[in-house]
């Protein structure tokens, strides 16, 4: 585990054997041990082994803090609660029903991932409602020996929240502040269906900046500073991705061809900043085909409403 500051660490889940794709945060203090975004059940062997080497058993955990319920962030929650029924799970109210009953979540994910579901995510079990602490945004919570402020930060997902430690000047922002899996690389927006909302996303970035954090922590991947320049770069790249999808939608051909063109343009943009191996890591953390589908859905809904 890598120490962020006293009582806060993180480690690499090595998702599908690949480094720097999914990070899990550990908050540890005399009041208990909490995880922020425990990841998918397919990565539980790495999670258990890493915690064990730090002297932590699953039975020692007291809370799971979910930034949102996408399977790469929260898929292991049900398995962990089954192993440790005293775990509290913090989740936004819009995500809570799908944690209690993941049937619709799994159906939606199956349309995206098909036969790869089990390999990618493992078992996705329901979390009993009594284990949940429901968030709206604006709360002050105690977890892992820390007092954390919660803000509602949709845009990537309608049920996304971020957590801020005023004491450490550190904010845990899930996917709202993008993907940056290479330290010297760029920051890229993950925009999968079905909840992409560019206006809400912009407001959420304002809320994250308003924390006044010295450092923000990305699930994909790790601590980032300075915050202002990072968020500025994300805004630029989100606008670029949005523009490319808009351009694709007026191209002749099928959606499959439009999607392929967008993916090619994204790869071209990334390869201006990094080598082939590093660029491929970005696709592992946020697939470009799914990003096209999320933004295409957003723009088509906007067109239907106008």
Secondary structure by P-SEA (a helix, b strand, c coil): cccccccccccccccccccccbbbbbbbcccbbbbcccccccaaaaaaaaaaaaccccccccbbbbcccccccccaaaaaaaacccbbbbbccccccccccaaaaaaaaaaaccccccccccbbbbccccccccccccbbbbcccbbbbbbbccccccbbbbbbccccccccccccccccccccbbbbbbcccccccaaaaaaaaaaaaaccccbbbbcccccccaaaaaaaaaaaaaaaaaaaaaaaaaccccaaaaaaaaaaaaaaaaaacccaaaaaaaaaaccaaaaaaaaaaaaaaaaaac
